[in-house]
Each structure stands twice: as C-alpha cells, then as structure tokens.
Amino acid sequence: MEDMKLIVAPSPHIRDTDRTEKIMFSVLIALLPVLVASIYLFRWDAVRLVLLSAGAAVATEAIFQRLRNKPITIGDGSALVTGVLLGLIVPPSLPSWMIIIGSAFAVAIGKQVFGGLGHNPFNPALVGRAFLTASFAVAMTNWTAPFDAISAATPLALGAARSNIPNLFFGTVAGSLGETSAVAILIGGIYLFYKGALDYRIPVGILGTVVAMSLLTGQDPVFHLLAGSVLFGAVFMATDPVTSPITVGGRWIFGIGIGLIIMLIRIWGSYPDGVTFAILLMNAATPLLNRWTRPRIYGQGVKASE
C-alpha cells in the first residue's frame, strides 16, 4: 500500500494515443504524393522552394522559442509541416529569398506571437502566403508551365472553356507547386481520412458548396473543383485542427462558409482564386462557431417540474 500513488487530475480522464508528432507525421506522409507530383511537374524549383521554406520555418521556430525562454519543440513537426505547406502553395518561379522571408513570417507572426502551437487563430502557412501576396504581388502571380518553365496563364485566368479537365486532374497546368495535381491531393486526403487525421465534414462542406454555387450561377462545377487551390485548401489547409471548429455543427458551417466565400470571390470579385482569404476569414470566425454550436450540457436549461 505504501507504494501506491493517488493521481488527482481534472476531467476529462479519457486518454488518446494521438499526439502532435503522430498527427504531423501523418500530414507529412499525406503530402508525399503532392510533393512527388510537384517535383515531377516543376523539377528542381519544387525541391528548392520546399526545402528552403521548411528550413526557414524550423529555424524561425527554434529561434523564437529560445528568445522566449521556452522549450524548443521543433521535433513535434508542426513547424516543418508549416514550411512544407507554404512551399507547396507558391509559384515555381518565386525567388529563394522571398520564400525564406515568407516562411519566417508564417511561423513568427502567424504562430509564435500568439503563443505557439495551439494558440494561433489563423493557419500559419496561409498567413505566410497572404503576406507574400500582399508584399510581392508580381512574383506571386508569375506562373510557369510544367516541364519547360515557360510563363503561362493559370486555368482560372483562362476560364473553363479553354481548360482541359484531364490536365487539371493530373496537374499538367500552370499553378502553385502542390495545387495543380488533383489526383495527388486526393491520394493524400484519402490517407489522412484513413488515419483519422481528417474530418470529412469540412472538405465535404467546402466542395459541396462550390458545386452548388457553380450550378446556381451557371458555372462548370468540375472546373471550379479542380482549378486553383480548392482541393488543396479543403484537404490540407481548412482541416487544420488548431484553427478549425471542434464541434460537428461548427465544422459544417465552417466548410460551407469557406466554399461560399471562395465562389463569391471567384464569380464576382476581381481576384481569380479566393481560397487563402476564405479560409483565413473563417479562421477568424472559429471561436464564435465553437460557442454557437457547443452541445448543451445534459440537464442544462431544463426547468424542474413543479
């Protein structure tokens, strides 16, 4: 009896085997098909940008944690995932120094200033992309075709009538490194769903809303699903567990809201692809969605019978 220890801790007492390292490792594995496709399509530019972005993200996290006298947790993989994601959502021709600055900004301003992992309200990789778009608009809209690196227009700029659906599916079109190959993104998404790291409600909400809005406005739904960064955003960005709602109802509203904003920007806005801004705007609404859709505690609000 003397060796027995009583551990007193607040509820809940349910333990789970999922840890940050396990989830991040699953995301990295899911990104492998996308990374392989980007290297095949855009050659060494893909290797250059992803490696520089990942290295800058990990280094920035370590530096900020050291400056804040916090334990250095780069081994959990979260900074690495942020860097890889940002490297995959920029044009192949982006200069090396720009991706380093963007990646450092993503971790420093998008994550560390809020207190680190779990406290950031916005997806850090998208914060980095928004910063790069606002700061280096010309470089962030300089697209090149796969294989030959010749300047070319993206499918969203060309329109549905001048785009080829098989090319969109396999990725042989101009665009960001990891957003052109729909088949690679779908393979990664299926893996994440199999591993339980992806809740289907958010992607289904986004893609379903894009299809519905396309049909209501006379657009081609397949084109809008495959063109731009809708698929990549729905699978890898919007499903970030830190910046998305934790409730079932909140996730449905979150996904539908993202899809709605994307189509509003695409159809009536002047910006060709609104995925980044749609997700960031709904990230800001996540605390409210969690509050409004919070399940009622058993017995709460029930009046005792007289």
ABEGO torsion letter per residue (X at the ends): XAABBBBBBBOBABBBABBAAAAAAAAAAAAAAAAAAAAAAAEAAAAAAAAAAAAAAAAAAAAAAAAAGBBBAAAAGAAAAAAAAAAAABBAABBAAAAAAAAAAAAAAAAAAAGEBGABABBAAAAAAAAAAAABAAAAABBBBBGAGBBBBBAAAAEAAABBAAAAAAGBBBEBAAAABAAAAAAAAAAAAAAGABBAAAAAAAAAAAAAAAAAAGBBAAAAAABEAAAAAAAAAAABAAABBABAAAAAAAAAAAAAAAAAAAAABABABAAAAAAAAAAAAAAAAAAAABBBBBGBGBBBBX
